[in-house]
């Protein structure tokens, strides 16, 4: 999904922070959006490109199982460089310890395996939100 196709969801409060959801599997996006919104974020879905990160200026970035562009480590590096104070949560199919360590070294705040549920994502988002206040 390109930056031109950002899907901005309604917000209940203009003071809410934005969460960028980067996930190619369209069936997962509504679920991730709901978790982000329940965690106090306004949800925006799109690709984690430099243009999108600069335009949206998200307080949180959720990199899904299938990151648009197909290069999750590069997306982590880019998101951290462009949004150094954002909460960066990465969803992975298998929680490989070596890959998790690389993701965290590049700036991921949380790496959640496929068995993690919405509650784990909400905790990761809220923990980052509290740390940046």
PEQUIKA-V923405 format. One record per residue. N is the residue number from 1. RES is the residue in one small letter. PSI is psi in whole degrees, -180 to 180 (NA if undefined). Layout:
# PEQUIKA-V923405
n->{N | N}
res->{RES | RES}
psi->{PSI | PSI}
This chain:
# PEQUIKA-V923405
n->{1 | 2 | 3 | 4 | 5 | 6 | 7 | 8 | 9 | 10 | 11 | 12 | 13 | 14 | 15 | 16 | 17 | 18 | 19 | 20 | 21 | 22 | 23 | 24 | 25 | 26 | 27 | 28 | 29 | 30 | 31 | 32 | 33 | 34 | 35 | 36 | 37 | 38 | 39 | 40 | 41 | 42 | 43 | 44 | 45 | 46 | 47 | 48 | 49 | 50 | 51 | 52 | 53 | 54 | 55 | 56 | 57 | 58 | 59 | 60 | 61 | 62 | 63 | 64 | 65 | 66 | 67 | 68 | 69 | 70 | 71 | 72 | 73 | 74 | 75 | 76 | 77 | 78 | 79 | 80 | 81 | 82 | 83 | 84 | 85 | 86 | 87 | 88 | 89 | 90 | 91 | 92 | 93 | 94 | 95 | 96 | 97 | 98 | 99 | 100 | 101 | 102 | 103 | 104 | 105 | 106 | 107 | 108 | 109 | 110 | 111 | 112 | 113 | 114 | 115 | 116 | 117 | 118 | 119 | 120 | 121 | 122 | 123 | 124 | 125 | 126 | 127 | 128 | 129 | 130 | 131 | 132 | 133}
res->{x | x | x | x | x | x | x | x | x | x | x | x | x | x | x | x | x | x | x | x | x | x | x | x | x | x | x | x | x | x | x | x | x | x | x | x | x | x | x | x | x | x | x | x | x | x | x | x | x | x | x | x | x | x | x | x | x | x | x | x | x | x | x | x | x | x | x | x | x | x | x | x | x | x | x | x | x | x | x | x | x | x | x | x | x | x | x | x | x | x | x | x | x | x | x | x | x | x | x | x | x | x | x | x | x | x | x | x | x | x | x | x | x | x | x | x | x | x | x | x | x | x | x | x | x | x | x | x | x | x | x | x | x}
psi->{128 | 167 | -29 | -17 | 28 | 138 | 101 | 125 | 154 | 147 | 141 | -14 | 132 | -18 | -8 | 150 | 160 | 140 | 127 | 123 | 118 | 97 | 127 | -25 | 101 | -26 | -27 | -25 | -46 | -36 | -48 | -39 | -45 | -42 | -45 | -45 | -38 | -21 | 5 | 13 | 153 | 126 | 135 | 132 | 142 | 179 | 142 | 53 | 166 | -42 | -47 | -45 | -38 | -38 | -45 | -34 | 58 | 146 | -18 | 146 | 126 | 111 | 115 | -175 | -36 | 93 | 131 | 133 | -19 | 16 | 80 | -39 | -39 | -39 | -39 | -49 | -47 | -46 | -43 | -40 | -42 | -26 | 69 | -25 | 1 | 151 | 128 | 109 | 131 | 130 | 132 | 152 | -45 | 131 | 71 | 122 | -39 | -45 | -41 | -44 | -40 | -44 | -42 | -36 | -31 | -12 | 2 | 132 | -34 | 140 | 116 | 127 | 170 | -28 | -11 | 146 | -175 | -33 | -40 | -40 | -43 | -42 | -44 | -43 | -45 | -38 | -43 | -37 | -42 | -36 | -26 | 1 | NA}
